[in-house]
Amino acid sequence: MSLLIHNVRLDGNPTDIRIDRNRFTRIAPGQDEPADTVIDGAGFAILPTFHNGHTHAAMTLLRGYADDMDLETWLNRHIWPLESKLREEDVYNGARLACAEMIRSGTTFFNDMYWHPHGTARAADAMGLRADISAVFIDFHDPDKADEERRNNDALLRAADRYPDRIRITLGPHAVYTVSEASLRWAAEVSESRACDIHIHLAETEEECRNAQESFGCSPVAHLDRNGVLGPRTVAAHVNWVDEKEMDLLAERGVRVAHNPASNMKLASGSFPYADLAGRGIKVCLGTDGASSNNNLDMGETMKLAALHAKLRYRDPTVLGAEEVFELATGGAANLFARESGRIREGMLADAMLVNLGHPRLNPGYNLISDMVYAADSSCIDTVICDGRILMRGGVIEGEEEIVAKARESRDYLLGRP
């Protein structure tokens, strides 16, 4: 399978871009070799696609269900009770809806943690996206529940070869307040022996940190470290409430961090110390979190929120500029997740989006990257390609109406509607 994009702008210059199978094979003007599909790129710019570093994809089914609450109330009284009714098919329906939303807003990779992970993996496979997928590992410090969770996660890891290379299975211990020390140590050992990532919430709220001091006699960061969880295979989401020593420890251990500005602000969870973490050499990516705490999966909006929050926190308009935050969402995130994507270069995996340079939000057009961060929305994105396959063209995603209808069916089931 081959794809040729004629006369598209790359870094401001018109060129032709050829894709064979799933990689960029030639980037140069004047190409006339035949291809299976040819796209006229005149009036468009080609950009790398976004990588969503932390989400719970099928929570699209809970979008708008429980808003304007603190994290503990939101989780314990509303989200977890409804999630207890979820079936794998519901997760599949919700994750397909999430994938459609992500494709529409230019995202081709997501790092996910949720119930019934095979539902999410099946959806990512069907929709043509890349994903790192873990089950939510929660044992509430109950030994019997811990044994069950370990068996389930072991079975999930052993089933990884069921899916194509663009989908990887990881471990998802939820947080220090929901996972026992024995299970944390188990996850650390399995991560090392099977060379798979750990995806975990860390230091999200002040209450989490206060409770950790009361329960464990130390901070969440120190608790994870003494149980072997902190290391270069760990992706920690949020990391809002950390002091200087804890940030030094995260840097020393090589932990990667996913910043979620929308959910942090919506749930008033905390303020992310971007410059302090990045200044220590810690790799940072951006995430939307789930659509119940955001309430969308738009990485373009996430870039803007991350940049604005950093400028306000540090009272410095030069912190986290457009080029830097765009890199966090594209090539930097791909590198963080060890993916050969995030760049429009020969030999790289063929993930890309075409943006409409005639769109009002991208005009008069002084700086495309600045416009993508501060002005654009998903309507600026015309075409999305992942792994050499066109997932959206002319703003059309095949089967989107059926995806929405199935998600509504799952919503009605969860609410007990006939």
C-alpha positions in Angstrom: 0.0 0.0 0.0 1.4 3.4 -1.0 0.2 7.0 -0.5 1.5 10.1 -2.2 0.7 13.6 -0.9 1.5 16.3 -3.6 2.4 19.9 -3.0 1.8 19.9 0.8 3.6 22.4 3.0 6.2 21.0 5.4 8.0 23.6 7.6 6.6 26.3 5.4 7.9 24.8 2.1 5.9 22.9 -0.6 7.0 19.3 -1.1 5.7 15.9 -2.0 5.6 13.1 0.6 5.5 9.4 -0.1 4.4 6.7 2.3 5.0 3.0 1.5 3.2 0.6 3.9 3.5 2.3 7.2 6.6 4.6 6.9 7.6 7.9 5.2 9.9 6.8 2.4 10.6 9.9 0.4 10.1 13.6 1.2 11.0 15.7 -1.8 9.2 17.9 -4.4 8.5 16.7 -8.0 7.6 13.1 -7.3 5.7 11.4 -10.0 6.0 7.7 -9.2 2.6 5.9 -9.1 0.9 5.3 -5.8 -2.2 3.5 -4.7 -3.7 6.7 -3.2 -2.8 10.3 -4.2 -3.8 13.4 -2.2 -3.6 16.9 -3.5 -2.0 18.7 -0.6 -2.3 22.3 -2.0 -3.6 24.6 0.7 -2.6 22.2 3.5 0.3 21.8 5.9 1.5 18.5 7.1 2.2 18.1 10.9 3.0 15.3 13.3 0.0 14.0 15.2 -0.6 14.2 18.9 0.2 11.6 21.5 -2.2 11.6 24.5 -0.1 10.6 27.5 -2.8 9.8 30.1 -6.4 8.9 29.6 -9.3 6.5 30.4 -10.7 6.3 26.9 -14.1 4.7 27.6 -14.9 7.3 30.1 -16.5 9.1 27.2 -19.6 7.1 28.3 -19.5 9.2 31.5 -19.0 12.6 29.9 -21.1 15.1 31.7 -22.4 12.6 34.2 -20.8 14.0 37.3 -19.3 17.5 37.1 -18.1 20.3 39.4 -17.0 18.1 42.3 -13.8 17.4 44.2 -11.9 14.2 43.1 -12.8 12.1 46.2 -16.5 12.8 45.9 -16.5 12.5 42.2 -14.7 9.1 42.3 -16.3 7.4 45.3 -19.9 8.6 45.1 -20.5 8.8 41.3 -17.8 7.4 39.0 -16.9 4.1 40.6 -20.5 3.1 41.4 -21.5 3.6 37.7 -18.3 1.9 36.4 -19.1 -1.2 38.4 -21.9 -1.9 35.8 -19.6 -1.7 32.8 -19.3 -4.7 30.5 -16.5 -5.3 28.0 -18.8 -4.3 25.2 -19.6 -1.0 26.8 -15.9 -0.3 27.2 -15.5 -1.2 23.5 -18.3 1.2 22.5 -17.0 4.0 24.7 -13.4 3.5 23.5 -14.5 3.6 19.9 -16.2 6.9 20.6 -13.0 8.1 22.2 -10.9 7.0 19.2 -13.2 8.9 16.8 -12.9 12.0 19.0 -9.1 11.7 19.1 -8.8 11.1 15.4 -11.0 14.2 14.7 -8.7 16.3 16.9 -5.4 14.9 15.4 -4.4 12.3 18.0 -3.0 8.9 16.9 -1.6 7.5 20.2 -3.0 7.2 23.7 -1.8 5.8 26.9 -4.8 4.3 28.6 -5.8 2.8 32.0 -9.4 1.4 32.3 -11.6 -1.5 33.2 -12.1 -4.4 30.7 -8.9 -3.4 28.8 -9.5 -5.9 25.9 -12.5 -3.7 25.0 -10.2 -0.7 24.7 -7.5 -2.7 22.8 -10.2 -4.0 20.4 -11.4 -0.5 19.8 -7.9 0.9 19.2 -7.2 -1.9 16.8 -10.5 -1.4 14.9 -10.0 2.3 14.6 -6.4 2.1 13.5 -4.7 3.9 16.4 -1.6 3.3 18.5 -2.1 2.7 22.2 -0.5 1.6 25.4 -3.2 -0.1 27.3 -3.4 -1.3 30.9 -6.1 -2.6 33.2 -7.0 -0.6 36.3 -5.3 -2.5 39.1 -7.2 -1.8 42.3 -7.1 -4.1 45.3 -8.0 -1.7 48.1 -5.3 -3.4 50.3 -7.4 -6.6 50.3 -5.1 -9.7 49.9 -7.8 -11.8 48.2 -8.6 -9.0 45.7 -4.9 -8.5 45.2 -4.5 -12.1 44.1 -7.4 -11.8 41.7 -6.0 -8.6 40.2 -2.5 -10.1 39.7 -4.0 -13.1 37.9 -6.1 -10.8 35.7 -3.1 -8.6 34.8 -0.9 -11.6 34.2 -3.5 -13.0 31.8 -3.7 -9.6 30.0 0.1 -9.5 29.5 0.1 -13.0 28.2 -2.5 -12.0 25.6 -0.5 -9.1 24.3 0.3 -10.9 21.0 -3.4 -10.9 20.2 -2.9 -7.3 19.0 -0.8 -5.7 16.3 2.5 -4.0 17.1 0.9 -0.5 17.4 -0.9 -1.7 20.5 1.1 -2.6 23.7 -0.1 -3.9 27.0 1.2 -2.3 30.2 0.5 -2.4 33.9 -1.9 0.1 35.6 -1.7 0.1 39.4 -4.1 2.9 40.1 -2.6 4.9 43.0 -1.0 4.5 46.4 -4.4 4.8 48.1 -6.0 2.0 46.1 -3.1 -0.5 45.7 -1.4 -2.5 48.5 2.3 -2.5 49.0 2.5 -6.2 48.0 0.8 -5.4 44.7 3.0 -2.4 44.0 6.1 -4.6 44.5 4.5 -7.3 42.3 4.0 -4.7 39.5 7.5 -3.4 39.9 8.9 -7.0 39.5 6.7 -7.8 36.6 7.5 -4.6 34.8 11.2 -5.4 35.1 10.9 -9.1 34.1 8.6 -8.5 31.1 10.0 -5.1 30.1 6.6 -3.4 30.2 5.6 0.1 31.4 3.8 1.0 34.6 1.1 3.6 34.3 0.1 5.1 37.7 -1.6 8.2 39.2 0.8 10.0 41.6 0.6 13.0 43.9 -2.6 14.2 42.2 -4.2 15.9 45.2 -3.1 17.4 48.5 -5.5 15.0 50.3 -3.7 12.0 48.6 -0.4 13.3 50.0 -1.8 14.0 53.5 -3.4 10.5 53.7 -0.2 8.9 52.5 1.7 10.5 55.4 -0.9 9.3 57.8 -1.1 5.7 56.4 2.5 5.1 55.4 4.5 7.7 57.2 5.8 9.2 54.0 4.8 10.9 50.8 3.3 9.0 47.8 6.6 9.5 45.9 8.6 8.0 48.7 6.1 5.2 49.2 6.4 4.2 45.5 10.1 4.4 45.7 10.5 2.1 48.7 8.2 -0.4 46.9 10.4 -0.4 43.8 7.9 1.3 41.5 9.9 4.4 40.6 12.1 3.8 37.5 12.5 4.5 33.8 9.6 2.2 33.0 7.1 4.2 35.0 4.8 6.9 33.6 3.3 8.9 36.5 0.2 11.0 35.8 -0.4 14.3 37.5 2.5 14.8 39.9 1.1 18.1 41.2 2.1 17.9 44.9 5.8 17.3 45.1 8.6 19.1 46.9 12.2 19.7 45.8 13.5 16.4 47.2 10.7 14.4 45.6 11.4 16.0 42.2 15.1 15.2 42.6 14.2 11.6 43.3 11.9 11.4 40.3 14.7 12.7 38.1 17.2 10.3 39.6 14.9 7.3 39.0 14.2 8.4 35.4 10.4 8.5 35.9 8.4 10.0 33.1 5.5 12.3 33.8 2.1 13.0 32.1 0.7 16.5 32.8 -3.1 16.8 32.7 -4.0 20.5 32.9 -7.7 20.3 32.1 -8.6 17.7 34.8 -6.2 19.3 37.3 -8.1 22.6 37.0 -11.6 21.2 36.7 -11.2 19.0 39.8 -9.0 21.7 41.5 -6.5 18.9 42.1 -3.4 21.0 42.1 -0.9 23.1 40.1 1.6 21.2 37.9 5.3 22.3 38.5 6.3 22.1 34.8 9.5 24.2 34.8 10.8 22.6 38.0 10.3 19.1 36.6 11.6 19.8 33.1 14.5 21.7 34.5 15.7 18.5 36.2 15.6 16.7 32.9 12.4 14.8 33.6 10.6 13.8 30.5 7.1 15.4 30.4 4.2 14.7 28.1 0.6 15.9 28.0 -2.6 14.1 28.6 -6.3 14.8 28.6 -7.3 12.4 31.4 -10.7 10.9 30.9 -13.7 12.6 29.3 -15.5 12.6 32.6 -12.9 14.9 34.2 -12.0 17.1 31.2 -14.6 16.7 29.4 -13.0 16.1 26.0 -10.0 14.4 24.5 -8.7 17.3 22.5 -4.9 17.5 22.7 -4.9 20.9 20.9 -6.9 22.4 23.8 -4.6 20.6 26.2 -1.6 22.2 24.7 -3.1 25.7 25.2 -4.2 25.0 28.8 -0.7 23.6 29.7 1.0 26.6 28.2 -1.3 29.1 29.9 -1.2 27.4 33.3 2.6 27.3 33.3 2.8 31.0 32.4 0.5 31.9 35.3 2.1 29.5 37.8 5.5 31.0 37.2 4.3 34.5 36.4 6.4 34.4 33.3 5.0 34.6 29.8 8.1 33.0 28.3 7.6 29.7 30.2 6.4 26.7 28.0 6.2 28.5 24.7 4.3 27.3 21.6 7.2 25.4 20.1 8.0 23.7 23.4 4.4 22.6 24.2 3.8 21.4 20.7 6.9 19.2 21.0 5.5 17.8 24.3 2.4 16.8 22.5 4.1 15.3 19.4 7.7 14.2 19.0 8.6 14.5 22.6 5.7 12.3 23.7 6.5 9.8 21.0 10.1 9.6 22.3 8.8 9.3 25.9 6.7 6.3 24.9 9.5 4.8 22.7 7.5 5.1 19.5 9.0 5.8 16.1 6.4 8.4 15.4 5.9 12.1 16.1 8.2 13.4 13.2 7.6 13.9 9.5 10.9 12.4 8.4 12.0 9.7 6.0 12.1 6.3 7.7 9.7 7.3 10.6 6.3 5.7 11.1 3.8 7.4 8.9 1.5 9.3 11.3 0.5 12.8 10.2 -2.3 15.3 9.9 -3.1 17.8 7.2 -4.4 21.1 8.5 -6.3 23.5 6.3 -4.3 26.7 5.9 -7.4 28.5 4.6 -9.2 28.0 7.9 -10.0 31.4 9.6 -8.3 30.3 12.9 -5.0 29.8 11.0 -5.0 33.2 9.4 -3.4 35.6 8.6 -0.7 33.0 9.2 2.4 34.4 10.8 3.4 31.2 12.7 1.7 27.9 12.1 2.9 26.2 15.4 1.8 29.2 17.4 -1.5 29.2 15.7 -2.0 25.4 16.3 -1.3 26.0 20.1 -3.2 29.2 20.8 -5.8 29.6 18.0 -6.7 26.3 16.3 -9.4 23.8 17.1 -10.2 20.4 15.7 -12.1 21.9 12.7 -8.7 23.0 11.3 -7.7 19.4 10.8 -8.8 17.9 7.5 -7.0 14.6 7.2 -5.4 12.2 9.8 -3.1 9.3 8.9 -1.8 6.6 11.3 0.5 3.8 10.3 0.2 4.8 6.7 -3.6 4.4 6.8 -6.0 7.3 6.2 -8.3 7.5 9.3 -10.1 10.7 8.4 -10.2 12.6 5.1 -12.1 15.8 4.5 -13.3 15.7 8.1 -15.1 12.4 7.5 -14.5 9.3 9.7 -16.0 6.2 8.3 -18.7 4.7 10.5 -18.9 7.6 12.9 -22.7 7.6 13.1 -22.8 4.0 14.1 -20.1 4.6 16.7 -22.1 7.4 18.3 -25.3 5.2 18.3 -23.5 2.3 20.1 -22.1 4.7 22.7 -25.7 5.9 23.4 -26.9 2.3 23.8 -24.2 1.7 26.4 -25.2 4.9 28.2 -28.8 3.8 28.4 -27.7 0.4 29.8 -25.6 2.0 32.5 -28.5 4.3 33.5 -31.0 1.3 33.5 -33.1 2.7 30.7 -35.1 0.2 28.6 
